[in-house]
């Protein structure tokens, strides 16, 4: 499922609302960027998106995890 929207959240706010953020990711496909001092440092993405990205990074024929 493609992400309908994306959002940004600071680390402190993320600590307080992690379950809500994870629900938005899993149910709505929302990508959430985590910021530190206003700079994006990480992203919380749906599992299917992350797996697709990992599959693109693996060399063909290599069944081992990255």
C-alpha positions as CSV (number, residue, x, y, z in Angstrom):
1,X,0.0,0.0,0.0
2,X,1.5,3.3,-1.0
3,X,1.8,6.0,1.7
4,X,-1.1,8.4,1.6
5,X,0.7,11.1,3.5
6,X,3.9,11.7,5.4
7,X,4.6,13.4,8.6
8,X,7.5,14.6,10.8
9,X,7.8,14.1,14.5
10,X,10.5,15.1,17.0
11,X,12.2,12.5,19.1
12,X,10.6,13.7,22.3
13,X,7.1,13.7,20.8
14,X,7.7,10.3,19.3
15,X,8.4,8.9,22.8
16,X,5.1,10.1,24.0
17,X,3.1,8.9,21.0
18,X,4.9,5.8,19.6
19,X,1.9,3.5,19.5
20,X,-0.1,6.1,17.5
21,X,2.7,6.6,15.1
22,X,3.1,2.9,14.6
23,X,-0.6,2.5,14.1
24,X,-0.6,5.2,11.4
25,X,2.3,3.4,9.6
26,X,0.8,0.0,9.7
27,X,-2.9,0.8,9.0
28,X,-2.6,3.9,6.8
29,X,0.7,3.4,5.2
30,X,2.0,6.7,6.5
31,X,5.7,7.4,6.4
32,X,6.9,9.3,9.5
33,X,10.2,11.1,9.5
34,X,11.8,11.4,12.9
35,X,13.6,14.7,13.5
36,X,16.3,15.8,15.9
37,X,16.9,19.5,16.3
38,X,14.7,20.0,13.1
39,X,16.8,17.6,11.0
40,X,15.5,14.3,9.6
41,X,17.5,11.5,11.2
42,X,15.3,8.5,10.6
43,X,12.0,7.3,9.0
44,X,9.4,4.9,10.2
45,X,8.0,3.1,7.1
46,X,5.5,0.3,6.4
47,X,7.1,-3.2,6.4
48,X,6.4,-3.8,2.8
49,X,8.2,-0.6,1.8
50,X,11.2,-1.5,3.9
51,X,11.3,-5.1,2.5
52,X,11.1,-3.8,-1.1
53,X,14.0,-1.4,-0.4
54,X,16.1,-4.2,1.1
55,X,15.4,-6.5,-1.8
56,X,16.6,-3.8,-4.2
57,X,19.9,-3.5,-2.2
58,X,20.7,-7.2,-2.2
59,X,22.8,-8.7,-5.0
60,X,20.9,-11.2,-7.1
61,X,21.2,-14.7,-6.0
62,X,22.2,-13.8,-2.5
63,X,19.6,-15.1,-0.1
64,X,21.4,-13.8,3.0
65,X,20.1,-10.8,4.9
66,X,21.7,-7.5,4.3
